[in-house]
Amino acid sequence: MRASIEVADIFRAAGSAYRAAHAGHLSFAQLKVMSAIENCRTAALGGHVEACEDCGQWRIAYNSCRNRHCPKCQGAAARTWLAEREADLLPVGYFHVVFTLPAAIADIAFQNKALVTGSVEFEGVLFKTVMDYVGAEGTEVTAIALNDYRTAIPSEDYEKYGVILALKWDKQYMPISDKGPLFVVYPYDSAPELQSQKFYARSIWQLTRLIVK
């Protein structure tokens, strides 16, 4: 069933005026996306004839733009992808964080050459959400790694900052051999004070246990 109004309808109705009002401020890529969505499944992109061999009924079907930003072309694929990702989730709220890798974590960059290019992306659940979910009370959490390395994380850290328990690194689950299964990650770019050895030391990986005190 066709939706009452689509993005393409909005672009066709107001796209020309919007582009005129923002002339010089829209990139070529943005203009290309707008044009693709506006022309998607219209005569502008051509079409083909579909016919029934039994009854002889036929209809004209216009070609789609196949642009990855088009909600009509990529809607089904997006819904499938979201359903697969939702199946991976724990029953808690999640927080998405993207930041530039601090220079001080040079050893990680050395072992993972792809990180030297600049930024990395971690995905996981907020540390605070986990603490609230289990009803943890205390002023400090001792985080213990697989090799028995320990670090103390004050509760004010995850109350104040968006500290996460990362499950994925650049959209890939982290194996034990590469910092997994969990990595405590601070949003270093969000506050200058986080870019210090004190907080780097609290970013423990291969996390196995949390002890609330």
C-alpha positions as CSV (number, residue, x, y, z in Angstrom):
1,M,0.0,0.0,0.0
2,R,1.4,3.4,-1.0
3,A,2.2,5.7,1.8
4,S,0.2,9.0,1.9
5,I,3.3,11.0,1.4
6,E,6.9,10.1,0.5
7,V,10.3,11.8,0.6
8,A,10.1,11.9,-3.2
9,D,6.8,13.8,-3.1
10,I,8.4,16.4,-0.8
11,F,11.4,16.7,-3.1
12,R,9.2,17.1,-6.2
13,A,7.0,19.7,-4.5
14,A,9.7,21.8,-2.8
15,G,13.1,20.6,-4.0
16,S,13.5,23.2,-6.7
17,A,12.7,26.1,-4.4
18,Y,15.0,24.6,-1.7
19,R,17.9,24.3,-4.1
20,A,17.4,27.9,-5.3
21,A,17.3,29.2,-1.7
22,H,20.5,27.3,-0.8
23,A,22.4,27.7,-4.0
24,G,26.1,27.3,-3.4
25,H,25.6,25.6,-0.1
26,L,24.6,22.1,-1.3
27,S,27.3,19.7,-2.4
28,F,27.3,17.9,-5.7
29,A,26.6,14.6,-3.9
30,Q,23.6,16.1,-2.1
31,L,22.2,17.5,-5.4
32,K,22.7,14.1,-7.0
33,V,20.8,12.3,-4.2
34,M,17.9,14.7,-4.5
35,S,17.7,14.3,-8.2
36,A,17.8,10.5,-8.0
37,I,15.0,10.4,-5.4
38,E,12.9,12.9,-7.4
39,N,13.2,10.9,-10.6
40,C,12.9,7.5,-9.0
41,R,10.2,5.3,-10.7
42,T,9.2,8.0,-13.1
43,A,9.4,8.3,-16.9
44,A,12.6,10.3,-16.4
45,L,14.5,7.1,-15.8
46,G,12.8,5.1,-18.4
47,G,10.8,1.9,-17.8
48,H,9.7,-1.4,-19.1
49,V,6.4,-3.2,-19.9
50,E,5.2,-6.0,-17.7
51,A,2.6,-8.3,-19.3
52,C,0.7,-11.4,-18.1
53,E,1.0,-14.3,-20.5
54,D,-2.4,-15.7,-19.4
55,C,-4.8,-12.8,-19.5
56,G,-2.8,-10.4,-21.7
57,Q,-3.0,-7.5,-19.2
58,W,0.0,-5.3,-19.2
59,R,1.4,-2.2,-17.4
60,I,4.3,0.1,-17.6
61,A,6.8,-0.1,-14.7
62,Y,9.2,2.8,-14.4
63,N,12.8,2.1,-13.4
64,S,14.1,2.8,-9.9
65,C,17.1,5.0,-9.1
66,R,18.9,2.4,-7.0
67,N,20.5,5.2,-5.0
68,R,21.5,4.0,-1.6
69,H,19.9,7.0,0.0
70,C,16.5,6.4,-1.5
71,P,14.1,5.2,1.1
72,K,11.9,3.5,-1.5
73,C,14.8,1.6,-3.2
74,Q,16.7,0.7,0.0
75,G,13.8,0.4,2.4
76,A,13.5,-3.4,2.3
77,A,17.2,-3.9,2.7
78,A,17.3,-1.4,5.6
79,R,14.5,-3.2,7.4
80,T,16.3,-6.5,6.9
81,W,19.5,-5.1,8.2
82,L,17.8,-3.5,11.3
83,A,16.1,-6.8,12.1
84,E,19.4,-8.7,12.0
85,R,21.0,-6.1,14.3
86,E,18.1,-6.0,16.7
87,A,18.5,-9.8,17.1
88,D,22.0,-9.1,18.4
89,L,21.0,-6.7,21.1
90,L,20.9,-7.2,24.8
91,P,17.7,-6.2,26.7
92,V,19.2,-2.8,27.7
93,G,19.5,0.6,26.1
94,Y,22.5,1.2,23.8
95,F,24.7,4.2,23.1
96,H,26.6,4.8,19.9
97,V,29.9,6.7,20.1
98,V,32.4,7.8,17.4
99,F,35.7,9.5,18.2
100,T,39.2,10.1,17.0
101,L,41.7,7.7,18.4
102,P,44.0,9.5,21.0
103,A,47.7,9.6,20.2
104,A,48.5,8.1,23.6
105,I,47.0,4.8,22.6
106,A,49.9,4.2,20.2
107,D,50.2,0.5,21.1
108,I,46.7,-0.2,19.9
109,A,47.3,1.7,16.7
110,F,50.6,-0.2,16.2
111,Q,48.8,-3.6,16.5
112,N,45.9,-2.5,14.3
113,K,47.3,-0.6,11.4
114,A,43.9,0.4,10.1
115,L,43.4,2.6,13.1
116,V,46.3,4.8,12.1
117,T,44.1,6.4,9.5
118,G,42.4,8.5,12.2
119,S,39.0,7.5,13.6
120,V,37.4,4.3,14.9
121,E,33.9,3.4,15.8
122,F,32.8,1.5,18.9
123,E,29.3,0.2,19.6
124,G,27.9,-1.1,22.8
125,V,25.8,-0.4,25.8
126,L,26.2,2.5,28.2
127,F,28.1,1.5,31.4
128,K,25.5,3.3,33.4
129,T,22.7,1.4,31.8
130,V,24.2,-1.9,32.8
131,M,24.7,-0.7,36.4
132,D,21.1,0.5,36.6
133,Y,19.8,-2.7,35.0
134,V,21.4,-4.9,37.7
135,G,20.6,-2.5,40.5
136,A,24.2,-2.0,41.4
137,E,25.0,0.4,44.2
138,G,28.4,1.8,45.1
139,T,30.9,4.5,44.4
140,E,33.5,2.4,42.5
141,V,33.6,-0.5,40.1
142,T,36.7,-2.8,39.8
143,A,37.0,-4.0,36.2
144,I,38.9,-7.2,35.8
145,A,40.4,-8.4,32.5
146,L,41.0,-11.9,31.2
147,N,44.7,-11.7,32.2
148,D,43.7,-10.5,35.7
149,Y,44.6,-6.8,35.0
150,R,42.4,-4.6,37.2
151,T,41.4,-1.0,37.2
152,A,39.1,1.1,39.4
153,I,36.4,3.0,37.7
154,P,34.6,5.6,39.9
155,S,30.9,5.7,39.5
156,E,31.1,9.4,38.7
157,D,32.8,8.4,35.5
158,Y,29.9,6.6,34.0
159,E,27.4,9.0,35.6
160,K,29.1,12.0,34.0
161,Y,30.5,10.7,30.7
162,G,29.1,8.4,28.1
163,V,31.3,5.4,29.0
164,I,30.3,2.3,27.1
165,L,30.9,-1.4,27.3
166,A,31.9,-1.9,23.7
167,L,30.9,-5.1,21.9
168,K,31.9,-4.0,18.3
169,W,34.9,-2.2,16.9
170,D,34.3,-0.8,13.4
171,K,31.0,-2.8,13.2
172,Q,32.8,-6.1,14.0
173,Y,32.4,-8.1,17.2
174,M,35.7,-8.1,19.1
175,P,37.2,-11.6,19.6
176,I,39.2,-12.3,22.7
177,S,42.3,-12.2,20.5
178,D,41.6,-8.6,19.7
179,K,40.4,-6.8,22.8
180,G,37.2,-8.7,23.2
181,P,34.7,-9.7,24.3
182,L,34.1,-6.3,26.0
183,F,36.1,-3.1,26.0
184,V,35.5,-0.2,28.3
185,V,35.6,2.9,26.1
186,Y,35.4,6.6,27.1
187,P,34.2,9.2,24.6
188,Y,37.7,10.9,24.5
189,D,36.7,13.6,22.1
190,S,33.8,14.8,24.1
191,A,35.9,16.3,27.0
192,P,39.6,17.4,27.0
193,E,40.2,16.0,30.5
194,L,39.5,12.4,29.2
195,Q,42.6,12.6,27.1
196,S,44.9,11.7,29.9
197,Q,46.7,8.6,31.1
198,K,44.4,8.4,34.1
199,F,41.4,7.7,31.9
200,Y,43.4,5.6,29.3
201,A,44.3,3.3,32.1
202,R,40.6,2.8,32.9
203,S,39.9,1.7,29.3
204,I,40.3,-1.9,30.0
205,W,39.8,-4.6,27.3
206,Q,39.2,-8.3,27.4
207,L,36.8,-7.5,30.3
208,T,35.4,-10.5,32.2
209,R,34.2,-9.2,35.5
210,L,32.9,-6.1,37.3
211,I,32.9,-5.8,41.1
212,V,30.9,-3.0,42.6
213,K,32.2,-1.5,45.8
